[in-house]
Amino acid sequence: MAASTPRVILLEVNGAERPVFDDRVAAAAIVPGDLIEVTAANKVTALAGATKIAGKLFAVEQGFSDNATNVLNIDHPYVADEMVSYIYAQGGDLLYARLAASQVVAIGDVLGPSATAGCLAKQTAPGDVTSLAIAEEAVTTTGAIGRVKIRVL
């Protein structure tokens, strides 16, 4: 029987494969699926700010398996100064991104950066410059950050 929870961040690409970059270290903790940005110090950090314009960079899972702890690679965070694997998502890509707490998202809702670092949130003004993706599934998060399948705009 197939697993119902994805074990990777990049689920489907629109066209050719997406190269995975690992040329920058984390400025602070980053979880795979986080929306990230490059800092002035040439590091990557989880993007924080609902009104920021994002460059569609997403942290992806580390390329190894840690069977000793039974933690999925997508749940294994990068720590400060650790090399981060990330992609530049393209329009049409399907990702398993992080969703901020206290969100009620329906299929087709427009998502963008949230005030919670690295997470997406439902847009109150869809179509503005911060819109990044369309929800591919309905998800309700309560007091905890969750995950949602998104189609990148």
Buried (B, 14 or more C-beta within 10 A) or exposed (E): EEEEEBEBBBBEBEEEEBEBBEEBBBBBBBBBBBBBBBEEEEBBBBBBBBEBEBBBBBBBBBEEEEEEEEEBBBBBBBEEEEEBBBBEBEEEBBBBBBBBBBBEBEEEBBBBBBEBBBBBBBBEEBEEEBBBBBBBEEBEBEEEBBBBBBBBB
